[in-house]
Amino acid sequence: MSDNHSEEQHIGIPGYLVIFGILFVGTIVTYYVALTDLDSIFVGANTLVALGIAFFKMSCVMLYFMHVRWSPKLIWLSALGSFFWLAIMFAFTMQDYFTRGSGVFGQ
């Protein structure tokens, strides 16, 4: 089996530990955002901040742990397409969230 990637392209154990630390800190920040009341700023602020942190963490995992950073252009195109699709899903989710009234389920 041929491998197009050389070992010099990857970040190594120290780099992986740095990314792990970033993900760990992101998890702690997400926890503290869930505990604080950001909804006093505007409705849904907690959700938007948590989704932003999750998007950043997903980007770190995809770029470094899944080695997309060192992949060919076609893989980058696939990754960008998945980000675009995720943005569409977030947009529809947030549209649904913000337009709900206090109807039957909101009592």
C-alpha positions as CSV (number, residue, x, y, z in Angstrom):
1,M,0.0,0.0,0.0
2,S,1.4,3.4,-0.9
3,D,1.1,6.3,1.4
4,N,1.2,9.8,-0.1
5,H,1.8,11.5,3.3
6,S,5.3,11.7,4.8
7,E,5.8,11.9,8.6
8,E,7.2,15.4,8.4
9,Q,3.8,16.7,7.4
10,H,2.1,15.8,10.7
11,I,2.4,17.7,13.9
12,G,3.8,14.9,16.1
13,I,3.0,14.1,19.7
14,P,3.6,17.6,21.2
15,G,1.3,19.1,18.5
16,Y,-1.4,16.5,19.3
17,L,-1.1,17.3,23.0
18,V,-1.6,21.1,22.2
19,I,-4.7,20.3,20.2
20,F,-6.0,18.1,23.0
21,G,-5.4,20.9,25.4
22,I,-7.3,23.3,23.2
23,L,-10.2,20.8,23.0
24,F,-10.1,20.3,26.8
25,V,-10.2,24.1,27.4
26,G,-13.0,24.4,24.9
27,T,-15.0,21.8,26.8
28,I,-14.5,23.6,30.1
29,V,-15.5,26.9,28.4
30,T,-18.7,25.3,27.0
31,Y,-19.5,24.1,30.5
32,Y,-19.1,27.5,32.0
33,V,-21.2,29.1,29.2
34,A,-24.0,26.7,30.0
35,L,-23.9,27.8,33.7
36,T,-23.9,31.5,32.9
37,D,-27.1,33.4,31.9
38,L,-26.2,34.9,28.5
39,D,-29.9,35.0,27.5
40,S,-30.1,38.3,29.4
41,I,-28.0,39.8,26.5
42,F,-30.3,38.3,23.8
43,V,-32.5,35.3,23.6
44,G,-30.5,32.2,22.4
45,A,-27.1,33.7,23.3
46,N,-26.1,30.6,25.2
47,T,-27.0,28.3,22.3
48,L,-25.1,30.5,19.8
49,V,-22.0,30.7,21.9
50,A,-22.1,26.9,22.6
51,L,-22.5,26.2,18.9
52,G,-19.6,28.5,18.1
53,I,-17.4,26.7,20.5
54,A,-18.5,23.3,19.1
55,F,-17.8,24.5,15.6
56,F,-14.2,25.6,16.6
57,K,-13.6,22.2,18.3
58,M,-14.9,20.3,15.3
59,S,-12.6,22.3,13.1
60,C,-9.6,21.4,15.3
61,V,-10.5,17.7,15.2
62,M,-11.1,17.7,11.5
63,L,-7.9,19.6,10.6
64,Y,-5.5,17.9,12.9
65,F,-6.8,14.5,14.2
66,M,-8.4,13.6,10.8
67,H,-5.3,15.0,8.9
68,V,-7.4,17.2,6.6
69,R,-4.8,19.9,6.9
70,W,-2.3,17.8,4.9
71,S,-4.8,16.2,2.5
72,P,-5.3,16.8,-1.2
73,K,-7.6,19.6,-2.5
74,L,-10.4,17.1,-3.2
75,I,-10.5,16.3,0.5
76,W,-10.5,20.0,1.4
77,L,-13.4,20.5,-1.0
78,S,-15.3,17.7,0.7
79,A,-14.6,19.2,4.1
80,L,-15.7,22.7,3.1
81,G,-18.9,21.1,1.6
82,S,-19.6,19.5,5.0
83,F,-19.0,22.9,6.7
84,F,-21.4,24.5,4.3
85,W,-24.0,21.8,5.0
86,L,-23.5,22.1,8.7
87,A,-24.1,25.9,8.4
88,I,-27.4,25.2,6.6
89,M,-28.5,22.8,9.3
90,F,-27.6,25.4,12.0
91,A,-29.5,28.1,10.1
92,F,-32.6,26.0,9.9
93,T,-32.3,24.9,13.5
94,M,-31.9,28.5,14.8
95,Q,-34.7,29.7,12.6
96,D,-37.0,27.1,14.1
97,Y,-35.7,27.9,17.6
98,F,-36.2,31.7,17.3
99,T,-39.7,31.5,15.6
100,R,-41.3,29.2,18.1
101,G,-44.1,30.7,20.1
102,S,-45.2,29.7,23.6
103,G,-47.8,27.3,22.0
104,V,-48.6,23.8,23.3
105,F,-45.0,22.8,24.1
106,G,-43.8,26.1,25.5
107,Q,-46.1,26.2,28.5
